[in-house]
Every structure is written in structure tokens, then in C-alpha cells.
Amino acid sequence: MTQTAPTPSPAGSGPSAAGARPVVPRRGARRGAGLGEVTLAADGFWGSRQRTNATATVQHCVDWMERLGWLANFDAVAQGATEERERPGWQFSDSEVYKLMEALAWELASTSEPAAEELLERLTARVAAAQDEDGYLGTCFGHAGQEARYSDLEHGHELYCTGHLLQAAVARGRTHPDDDLVTVARRAADEVCRSFGPDGREGVCGHPEIELGLAELGRLLDEPRYTDQAALFVERRGRGLLGPIPLLGPSYFQDDVPVREAEAWTGHAVRALYLAAGAVDVAVDTGDEELLAAVRRQWDRTVERRTHLTGGMGSRHQDEGFGEDWELPPDRAYCETCAGVASVMVSWRLFLATGDVRYVDLVERTLFNVVATSPRSDGRAFFYANPLSQRVAGADVRPDEENRRAEGGTRAPWFEVSCCPTNVARTLASLQAYVVAVEGDAVSLLQHASADVRVALDAGGELALRVRTAYPSHGDVDVEVLEAPERPVALRLRVPGWATGAHLLEESGTTTLEPGFAEVRRVLRAGERLLLRLPVEPRWTWPDPRVDALRGCVAVEAGPLVLCAESVDLAGGRDVGDLELDPTAGVRSADGGALVRARLVDQPAPGPGGPGAMPYAASGPPVREGRPVDVRLRPYHRWAERQPTTMRVWLPVV
Amino acid sequence: MTQTAPTPSPAGSGPSAAGARPVVPRRGARRGAGLGEVTLAADGFWGSRQRTNATATVQHCVDWMERLGWLANFDAVAQGATEERERPGWQFSDSEVYKLMEALAWELASTSEPAAEELLERLTARVAAAQDEDGYLGTCFGHAGQEARYSDLEHGHELYCTGHLLQAAVARGRTHPDDDLVTVARRAADEVCRSFGPDGREGVCGHPEIELGLAELGRLLDEPRYTDQAALFVERRGRGLLGPIPLLGPSYFQDDVPVREAEAWTGHAVRALYLAAGAVDVAVDTGDEELLAAVRRQWDRTVERRTHLTGGMGSRHQDEGFGEDWELPPDRAYCETCAGVASVMVSWRLFLATGDVRYVDLVERTLFNVVATSPRSDGRAFFYANPLSQRVAGADVRPDEENRRAEGGTRAPWFEVSCCPTNVARTLASLQAYVVAVEGDAVSLLQHASADVRVALDAGGELALRVRTAYPSHGDVDVEVLEAPERPVALRLRVPGWATGAHLLEESGTTTLEPGFAEVRRVLRAGERLLLRLPVEPRWTWPDPRVDALRGCVAVEAGPLVLCAESVDLAGGRDVGDLELDPTAGVRSADGGALVRARLVDQPAPGPGGPGAMPYAASGPPVREGRPVDVRLRPYHRWAERQPTTMRVWLPVV
């Protein structure tokens, strides 16, 4: 069989198209592979999702935003018609348009679909037409019949929207030469610098995002003013510049403690994580080691004590926020999809800055169990929140129904606050960026996915690989060298933290691997194959005893996948709340999931004292009748795909 | 020793002053004793609180409402100055004024403090002056510079405020003849009937309360139109008459299911409970057995599965609402003080309607563990939410500081949304109403409190009792008969559901009692004594295994009191999170609380995998070092009285 090296398709025809990617720090030798350097296989776990994203999700989002008038908001500004038309959507609906444009721009780095190119150009034109003379761009403030610009920094989301505009422009600018969107973004960024620079207003936005937008645009355009402005916004945070916020308090928008002093992430999870991502960008570009160390410390503390098994972040619905240490209720886990996306953004930046594999481990956990959980298989419906337990099967959402946030039914096509669909879209569109990293002559396979890889080595030459795997269903990752320089290079394969007993099989023999990076450093020959064998058999996972909400429970994971039980898999209309697991009986693989031995308990009538009796008694837990059953556990990321159901990740131990 | 029968002090000099009380159903032979028929002893648990309420809390609330301008809102309307003055306070701040007036009116039923009488008259004059020509009364809508009346039924709280006005007027009207406040209320109620009657707008208020206000005013004034209007509001509920509510959905304000169809209480707890109270009033007065049965069914289901050990209701902060069945997290228990007050209102009405002792049991549990928990001992600071676990010691609130809702520090003098202080005030001011019930020739001692009782029997004559007890610290309740008719009467003593092994000691011997009512039916002689002996020694309490959040934990109760551990009682700065209880070692009484044997655990560094490792591992819970300690548990209702502290009601079992 003849193997042909894949040729990156530089659809964006600029010179940097193959290497284009999110997050390009000004300093540091480590870089993510460009979107044109990695092609995800269409039948792989991620490649198929990326394809669905391109062929279904993007248009789905456009259709909804046309239908709801969020796109027309730009036309109204362009036509000076803001006074006569009631503006639909929340203050931040512009950002959904920008995130979708970012998705399109990344998508076009690896495809050259004319319809997508045309769509992006059309959107760019509509957005550009709404830009004010002085560069301000926003459809909610500052025009006839609207409140004044920046009159509600706490809740107005103006700079938040601008940040997303900048991210979209960065995506476009890195994948396409001299684009209008970059011009628009430059003018908008200049307006922000004038309004909020050292001589401007000492303010910050209630929702962080402008920081990383400015930092990335500063990188694209090599414009230190933008980096400085990003640094200024990061530095101003936590100093009480935002007004009082009813009921929640300043930690909601991270205005209680300066970024470099905070010990953990608090308040609204997406806000906290976007801010952290911007802080890393600033810290790396300016060489601010203290700031970088602060974010790393916050990551440690938050992952140790405030992160759900899925990688999901956010334990509270009230403020979509982090809870206290050890406050990790499975049923009320919020784990907003956007917080998952934002967590990937932070961890990815920290990996680039440090090379620490733990960050990549969390990226994997979060991608498989939060980001992949949100979209339905057809890419036309989404989860907003991702709890680890569902006590009551929710509603089967209609295809035309705008949903609230955390209902627990099936996935919804759109939301009142619809940040998640476009966030998923831009993440999937750029997913291959997180798969491979390059540092000098070392190429690291970070995420195990079927992909064709051809990366330019910093010291010259290219390394081309064909990676084939059924991971995460199967643990074998087959890496074939297609092309390599005639000098020693390093191929590094990530062994996830959970992978006890992984092996690397080469022609020369088999090596047992420890978690971390397994490195092969030698001259690689075209045609040779390496096989990474990861133990993805299902395994028990136990919670720290300080997590009150999980006391007496156990979960099952298989490779990077968190598994769950769904009532729809139980016979006789029984509920997952009736299950008690027997961990002594072992756990077996079963078709991408697991089979476990459990006890199906007969629940007594409520209350030991009869109807209306409280669920508390003077004697210990009653002996309940039950019978042994085998229970099928399935990947959490596909829960509620078949129908509304109750669900549990953590199950009580017999 | 000569015993003198107490003479009720009819401060409100109307003929019905001694028998005045909240909740006077039009039908049914059972009634609560009048406020003038029961005098709580000043040194008793409840009497001392009632005294503090009268001498400190009432003026404290007036001072805050003057300071914040909530009282001046009425003056602004009276003076036609609403356009030039920015109105302070939420839309519902009028209701705080009315609840305080209700407290004053009830207070004046048993005292004749001229300053209190003068204060109430002054408040009445200010309120009356703000009433519009057509009877509408409200300071937030319908005047110059304000939104139109009833233009925001979802959130405007206009009918909610009117409901509280009506309750205040009922309190005044039952304790004082021909008062201006009653006239004001009648005009307001007439306006409501015109606006929302059968020929008016088919609407309901986003926050129930008008229903029970109208029903009670209808009873006072013998006006069936008000009862009919209350019935109409109850019937309209749950039919989607309220507009969409962002993020929360119609169950938030009980507009998803008609009252007579609902299976359990859902949504915002105070809303649900006020509605239920109004529904019982309507059901009883109109003989609507189906409606009464519906509320009883909802009570059963909610108490079985949605009520915390303290009697607290509400498991969610997001909507201050009920959770799903079995969703009872101790740390995020909301248990709003007002929901405790409202739960007492519902259960009291159901007891009057049915005589079922379970309702009185819940009243006791809620009074001791929610209502008594809220106010600080000096009556000048309050808890708004009453969680059963506090992981992080909150702030020590300053005496001049308006607080948010659920901070977990010390009690706060006032809140942004300050419904709780005045709700506590009106409850404590009328507390003796819940202590004794009369039905024919039967007198029931429902709550065990030191009190002097002189009730008129329905069949003629009076029964006078002197009750003395250190309950709940001590289980002996000493009842002395001071005066009794010369015919057989029934004296019924409530034996709480938890009281296994209670006894009644009479001269004739000792009787072992079952939970429920212990009845002595015979001719009672002046001077004879009965001693009820209740087992208030501390005891273990175990949760139903379906309450996930309490798995593996146990609590300690003593009599009606829920106990808790506070870090402030642990040596060496140790935390309540480090405790594991050993239920095999027994539990001992200790000065109003308990001493239990526990293990003080040394917590390992977070994460089995070092800093930044997730709190999940492939092996079961680690063996942790620890040493045995005796831990003092104290009544939950006094937690955080000394200083901010961490706290737990439910503690893990070793």
C-alpha cells in the first residue's frame, strides 16, 4: 500500500495559512500546530464532529440569528434605523455573530468551501457597515434611541463583544491576507485604546474577554499598544472599579481581588476563565512571571477542589459560578459548555507557556466530557449546562424552540442566552490546533485522534505522520511516519494521567510508559510505525472524602471518557436513583461503555413514618429489598441523545 | 402559695380583643386561642423573644425604613412629589412597612404600650395619605413619573403589597375598633375587586399574597366579595396568565400548574407557600374539599421529599426555590426565613382545617429551627437564608451594613431585599396564637411554652392554666389548672412525633404516651397539676438514602432542636470539615446541646496526585490519620451568634 503524505490545503492563501492557529504567543519556543498542518480524519471522533460543525452547525447558527434579528441589529445601525426598531436579543448578542465568524474563519483554514467564504464575506460586510466613524462597533449602545456608549460597563457587555470581534478578526487575519475584518477590528481596538487607555477612562468591562482579544490582535498586527491595553485591563480588575451588583457581589465579575493576588477562580465561571486566558496572554507577552504564576496557582486550586469529574467548571446556577472548595454537587453542577470552552483556552495557554502535561490532560478531559457533550450528533441542538446527575427527565425540546439554560431535557436548538452553540462552533472549527505541538525538533501528539499531520520543524524540514486510532473507544494509537528529516528528531506521545500500564510498541521492542510524555528521540524513517497502547478499559473512580456531595459514591471512567447510567437503559421503567453499585464485582468493557454489577433497590414509600413524614429517622438507613442486575454505562457525552432520561455519573456503593 | 388567674389584657379595647388572632376561618369548630387568651412568660424561650421583638426589633425596622426612605415613599405620593424624587427601595418595599404595622397591631393586642400605639397611628396616617382617590395604594406605580398601575404584574409586586396591607388591617381590625387602617384596606380591596374581578382584567400577581389578604379581610368584614376575589386569584393561577420569565420559567411564580392539580410545591418557596396559605383560606371558607385536599397532598409530598431537617424549605439559591424531590443539599440549603414563616402559616391553616397533629409538629420544628434562627439575640440582626452547612466562615457584618442574602457570616441588620426582619417581627408578635387551640370543650396545648392561659370554651366558661417549662432545654412541662368549669373538659397535650417514651404524670398515676395528642377528659380541679415529661435527650437522626447530599452522614437532635457543630468550638483552629462522628459511642446531653465522640481527621494535601490533581482517584477513599475528640454540639438556632464560623448539622459517620 502506498502512503502519500497529506498536503495541507492553504485555503486562506496567505503565506501563514498552514501554520495559522489560535493563540500565538510572542515569546516561547513551544507552539501549537497550525490548522493546515493537521487534518482530522473524517471518520474519527473529532474529525466527524468538525465536519458536522462545518456542514450543519454553522448554518444552523446563522439561521437562528437571522430569524431572531440579531444579524439585522447590525443593519439597523448601518441604516441609522435604531430608533424606529426595537432591538431584539440581549446586550451581548453581537458576540454570537462574531464567534460564528471566528468559526467560519478557522474552518476556512482547512477547507475552501466557496459558500463558507462567501458567507463570511457577507457577514463581514454587514458588521463593517455598522461601525461608527470613530471605530466603535456595537448594536446596543450609542446610537439613536439607545443608551450612551459605555454607560453600563457592569452589564452592557460592550467590550466583551468587541473582544469577540477581535478574536474573529485574528482568526481571519491569520488565515486570509488583508481582510476587511482585520481593518474593522483595528479601528475598533484603537477606539477602545483611546477610550480606556492610560489617558482615558479607568474602567473595565463586567464580562472579561476584551483582554485576550486585544492581546491576540496585538500579536497578529505586532501592535504593542493592544498588548499594553490588555495588560491595563487585567491590572485594573479586582479593584472595585465596577459598581455594586445586586445580590451577587463583586466576585461575580472578578472585581473583588486583583488577578495576581487571587488564590482560586471565583464568581461567574466563564468570566473568570476568559479573564485568566487574557492574563496568561499578557503575562507571556510581557514576561510577567508573577502574573503567570498567579494564574497557575489559581488553576491548581481550582482543579484540586472546584472542578467536576468531567472537567466541568461551575457548581452554582445562581451566578453560573464556581462554588466554595469541595462544593461539587453532581445534580446542580452547572458546568456550562462555555466554561468548558474557556477552560480549554486557559489550559492550552498554560501548556504553551510551561509545557506541563497536566494542562493537556485537563484539555482532553474537558473536550471529551464537556465540549463533546454539548452538541447533538447532528450538530443542531446543544446543552448549555452539563450536570452530572439528572433526577427528573426533562422535556423533549422542539426543533423550533428557544430554550432556557439548564432544563435537563434533550438538547435545545437555541437559547435565550445563546453563547454556547457558537462557542462550540469556533472550538470545533479550530480543534486540530490542540492536537499537536511543536518545539524545536520535537513534535508532541497531545490529543489522540485520527489525523494526517505535516508540521514544519523549527530547525528546518518537516515531519509528516499518519495517525489512526479508534480512541477513545479503543486504546491503540497507530502512528506511521510518512516523512522525516534525516537527523534525530523527537516524537512525543502523551500518556494521560489516568493511563496506568500504557505501552509503546516499536520494531525495536515494547516499552512500559508512565503518565506524561513518552519521547522517541532518534532518526525517524519514512514507513516506520509506532503503536501507543493506552489502557482504556473501564475503571472505578473514587471521590476525595471532602467532596460532601459524592460521599459513598463511585463513578466509572473508560480512558478519557466519564461514563454514566441512564434510566432509558433500565428495564421496567426503573430509575437510576434505584441503583447501588457493587465495586467488588468488577467492571467489564461493553461496546464503548461498561457493564457493572449493581443492586436494583426497591424504594420504600417515602418517609419512615408514612405519608407526609420527613425523610429523617431515628434509626439508620433502612434495609431495602433489591435484586442484582447488570447495568450498562455509556459515555456521558452522549447522554440524553436518545430521549429525555434520568442520569447519574456518580452512583452509590452497595 | 396563692395562684392568681392571669387576666388577659385587652389593649385593643374592642370586644374581640382577647380572642383576636391571625387566621379566623369562616367554617370549622377548631380555633386558635386569641392573643389575649395566652400570655407568654417573659423568661420563656418564646416569651423572651417576643419581648425582644417588641422592645428592639420593631423600632430597629422603623429606623432602617426611615433611613432608606421606604417610609418617605408614602409621603412622596401623598405630596404628589413622585416625579422630582427618585424612589428608593425595590418595588415591594411598601410590604415591609405593612408587615411592620401588622407586627405592631398584634403586639398591641397583648400590651398597651402608648409609644407603640402612637407609632402605629402615625404609620397609618402616612400610609392613608398616599391612597389614591379610587382606593389604589402603592408607592411605585401609577403616579407622576412612574410606570402605569399593573403594567408589570410579573415583577411589580403591587397586589403582593396590597395583600400585606390587608393583613396589617386585619390585625388592626381584630384588635382595635373602627380603625382608619381597616378603612384604607377596604378601599384598597374594593379597587382590587374592580380591577381584577369577574368583569375586570384576568390577571394574577407574580408574587402571591393578595389571596390570603383578601380572604382574611373578607372574614374580618364579613364581605364575601373579597373571598370570591381570593378564590378567583387562586383559580387563575397556573394557567399561563403571567408573561414569560427569563431563565426561570413559569414554575418560579407557580404559573405552570393550577393549584388544585399540583403534586408538590415548586418554584420560589415563599411564593408557593403564600399561595398555598391563601388556597387553604379559600378552600375552608368556600367548603372546597378538592382544593383543600390538593394543598394537603402538596404538603405531604413536600415534607416527605423537599424539606430540610430544620423544617427549612428551599434548596436553590437561583430562584430562592424548592428543588426536585430529594434535592436537599445542606450547604446550599436556602431555607429562607420568610419561607419558614410562610410554612408556619400554611401548616397552621391545615391544622385548623383538619386537626392533624403532623401540621403542628412541623410548625414546632420550623419555629425552633428556622424562625428562631433568624434574629440575633438582641433582635437587631437577622439571617435571610438558613443553610445547614457553612464551609467558609463569612464576614462579621457591621451594624450599619445592608447585606445581601446568603453570605454565611454573622446576622445582618438589614438586607437589600429585606423581607425577613419584618416577617419575623409579625410572627413573634402573634406567636401565642399558635400555642393553644380550642375546639368545643377541648383545649389543646400545641406548643410547649411557659405561658398563662385563659381561654373561653365554646360551650361556655373558661379554662385557665399556668404552664411552666424550660422546654426545649428540659422536657418537663408543668401544667397547673387555675380555673375550670365544673363539667368534664378535655385537656390535650401534644406529644411530638420524635418523642418516644413520653409520659404524663398526674396524681392518679403515670401514663406512657404515644406521639400525637395525649388527652385528659374529665372534670379538672383548680390547683391540680399535670406534668408532661418529654424525652429531650439528644438523639441520632439519619437521612433517607435517597437524599444524595446527606449520604453517609448523621445529625443530632435534642427535643425539637436541631443541633450543629461550629468550628468556633473546636480547639486549635480545626474545622468542622475535619470531623467524623462515631454513632456507636453514644451521645450525651451537655448544657442545652450535646457531646458526641468524633474523630478529628488530618486532611491530606489536596488531590492524590499532588498539587493541581483532581479530587478523584482510582483507589477508594484514603485512610486518613485522626484522633478521637469529644465535640460539643449546640442548638442550630444560635449558630454564628458568637462570631463567623464554619458549621455543620450533618456530619460524616466514621
HADDOCK unambig.tbl for C-alpha pairs under 7 A between the chains (distance, minus, plus):
assign (segid A and resid 247 and name CA) (segid B and resid 404 and name CA) 5.17 0.50 0.50
assign (segid A and resid 247 and name CA) (segid B and resid 405 and name CA) 6.53 0.50 0.50
assign (segid A and resid 299 and name CA) (segid B and resid 612 and name CA) 6.97 0.50 0.50
assign (segid A and resid 300 and name CA) (segid B and resid 611 and name CA) 6.06 0.50 0.50
assign (segid A and resid 300 and name CA) (segid B and resid 612 and name CA) 3.75 0.50 0.50
assign (segid A and resid 301 and name CA) (segid B and resid 612 and name CA) 6.19 0.50 0.50
assign (segid A and resid 303 and name CA) (segid B and resid 612 and name CA) 5.59 0.50 0.50
assign (segid A and resid 303 and name CA) (segid B and resid 613 and name CA) 6.49 0.50 0.50
assign (segid A and resid 303 and name CA) (segid B and resid 614 and name CA) 5.51 0.50 0.50
assign (segid A and resid 304 and name CA) (segid B and resid 606 and name CA) 6.12 0.50 0.50
assign (segid A and resid 304 and name CA) (segid B and resid 607 and name CA) 5.86 0.50 0.50
assign (segid A and resid 304 and name CA) (segid B and resid 612 and name CA) 5.08 0.50 0.50
assign (segid A and resid 304 and name CA) (segid B and resid 613 and name CA) 5.28 0.50 0.50
assign (segid A and resid 304 and name CA) (segid B and resid 614 and name CA) 4.58 0.50 0.50
assign (segid A and resid 304 and name CA) (segid B and resid 615 and name CA) 5.66 0.50 0.50
assign (segid A and resid 305 and name CA) (segid B and resid 615 and name CA) 6.46 0.50 0.50
assign (segid A and resid 317 and name CA) (segid B and resid 318 and name CA) 5.85 0.50 0.50
assign (segid A and resid 318 and name CA) (segid B and resid 317 and name CA) 5.84 0.50 0.50
assign (segid A and resid 318 and name CA) (segid B and resid 318 and name CA) 3.82 0.50 0.50
assign (segid A and resid 404 and name CA) (segid B and resid 247 and name CA) 5.14 0.50 0.50
assign (segid A and resid 405 and name CA) (segid B and resid 247 and name CA) 6.47 0.50 0.50
assign (segid A and resid 540 and name CA) (segid B and resid 618 and name CA) 5.94 0.50 0.50
assign (segid A and resid 541 and name CA) (segid B and resid 616 and name CA) 6.26 0.50 0.50
assign (segid A and resid 541 and name CA) (segid B and resid 617 and name CA) 5.39 0.50 0.50
assign (segid A and resid 541 and name CA) (segid B and resid 618 and name CA) 4.75 0.50 0.50
assign (segid A and resid 541 and name CA) (segid B and resid 619 and name CA) 6.88 0.50 0.50
assign (segid A and resid 542 and name CA) (segid B and resid 616 and name CA) 5.43 0.50 0.50
assign (segid A and resid 542 and name CA) (segid B and resid 617 and name CA) 5.20 0.50 0.50
assign (segid A and resid 542 and name CA) (segid B and resid 618 and name CA) 6.07 0.50 0.50
assign (segid A and resid 542 and name CA) (segid B and resid 619 and name CA) 6.23 0.50 0.50
assign (segid A and resid 542 and name CA) (segid B and resid 620 and name CA) 5.36 0.50 0.50
assign (segid A and resid 542 and name CA) (segid B and resid 621 and name CA) 6.68 0.50 0.50
assign (segid A and resid 543 and name CA) (segid B and resid 615 and name CA) 5.96 0.50 0.50
assign (segid A and resid 543 and name CA) (segid B and resid 616 and name CA) 4.51 0.50 0.50
assign (segid A and resid 543 and name CA) (segid B and resid 617 and name CA) 6.46 0.50 0.50
assign (segid A and resid 543 and name CA) (segid B and resid 621 and name CA) 6.97 0.50 0.50
assign (segid A and resid 544 and name CA) (segid B and resid 615 and name CA) 5.04 0.50 0.50
assign (segid A and resid 544 and name CA) (segid B and resid 616 and name CA) 5.81 0.50 0.50
assign (segid A and resid 544 and name CA) (segid B and resid 621 and name CA) 6.29 0.50 0.50
assign (segid A and resid 545 and name CA) (segid B and resid 621 and name CA) 6.22 0.50 0.50
assign (segid A and resid 548 and name CA) (segid B and resid 549 and name CA) 6.96 0.50 0.50
assign (segid A and resid 549 and name CA) (segid B and resid 548 and name CA) 6.96 0.50 0.50
assign (segid A and resid 549 and name CA) (segid B and resid 549 and name CA) 4.94 0.50 0.50
assign (segid A and resid 551 and name CA) (segid B and resid 551 and name CA) 6.09 0.50 0.50
assign (segid A and resid 551 and name CA) (segid B and resid 552 and name CA) 6.43 0.50 0.50
assign (segid A and resid 552 and name CA) (segid B and resid 551 and name CA) 6.45 0.50 0.50
assign (segid A and resid 552 and name CA) (segid B and resid 552 and name CA) 6.37 0.50 0.50
assign (segid A and resid 606 and name CA) (segid B and resid 304 and name CA) 6.11 0.50 0.50
assign (segid A and resid 607 and name CA) (segid B and resid 304 and name CA) 5.84 0.50 0.50
assign (segid A and resid 611 and name CA) (segid B and resid 300 and name CA) 6.05 0.50 0.50
assign (segid A and resid 612 and name CA) (segid B and resid 299 and name CA) 6.97 0.50 0.50
assign (segid A and resid 612 and name CA) (segid B and resid 300 and name CA) 3.76 0.50 0.50
assign (segid A and resid 612 and name CA) (segid B and resid 301 and name CA) 6.21 0.50 0.50
assign (segid A and resid 612 and name CA) (segid B and resid 303 and name CA) 5.58 0.50 0.50
assign (segid A and resid 612 and name CA) (segid B and resid 304 and name CA) 5.08 0.50 0.50
assign (segid A and resid 613 and name CA) (segid B and resid 303 and name CA) 6.49 0.50 0.50
assign (segid A and resid 613 and name CA) (segid B and resid 304 and name CA) 5.29 0.50 0.50
assign (segid A and resid 614 and name CA) (segid B and resid 303 and name CA) 5.50 0.50 0.50
assign (segid A and resid 614 and name CA) (segid B and resid 304 and name CA) 4.59 0.50 0.50
assign (segid A and resid 615 and name CA) (segid B and resid 304 and name CA) 5.67 0.50 0.50
assign (segid A and resid 615 and name CA) (segid B and resid 305 and name CA) 6.46 0.50 0.50
assign (segid A and resid 615 and name CA) (segid B and resid 543 and name CA) 5.96 0.50 0.50
assign (segid A and resid 615 and name CA) (segid B and resid 544 and name CA) 5.02 0.50 0.50
assign (segid A and resid 616 and name CA) (segid B and resid 541 and name CA) 6.27 0.50 0.50
assign (segid A and resid 616 and name CA) (segid B and resid 542 and name CA) 5.41 0.50 0.50
assign (segid A and resid 616 and name CA) (segid B and resid 543 and name CA) 4.50 0.50 0.50
assign (segid A and resid 616 and name CA) (segid B and resid 544 and name CA) 5.79 0.50 0.50
assign (segid A and resid 617 and name CA) (segid B and resid 541 and name CA) 5.40 0.50 0.50
assign (segid A and resid 617 and name CA) (segid B and resid 542 and name CA) 5.18 0.50 0.50
assign (segid A and resid 617 and name CA) (segid B and resid 543 and name CA) 6.45 0.50 0.50
assign (segid A and resid 618 and name CA) (segid B and resid 540 and name CA) 5.91 0.50 0.50
assign (segid A and resid 618 and name CA) (segid B and resid 541 and name CA) 4.75 0.50 0.50
assign (segid A and resid 618 and name CA) (segid B and resid 542 and name CA) 6.07 0.50 0.50
assign (segid A and resid 619 and name CA) (segid B and resid 541 and name CA) 6.88 0.50 0.50
assign (segid A and resid 619 and name CA) (segid B and resid 542 and name CA) 6.24 0.50 0.50
assign (segid A and resid 620 and name CA) (segid B and resid 542 and name CA) 5.37 0.50 0.50
assign (segid A and resid 621 and name CA) (segid B and resid 542 and name CA) 6.66 0.50 0.50
assign (segid A and resid 621 and name CA) (segid B and resid 543 and name CA) 6.97 0.50 0.50
assign (segid A and resid 621 and name CA) (segid B and resid 544 and name CA) 6.32 0.50 0.50
assign (segid A and resid 621 and name CA) (segid B and resid 545 and name CA) 6.26 0.50 0.50
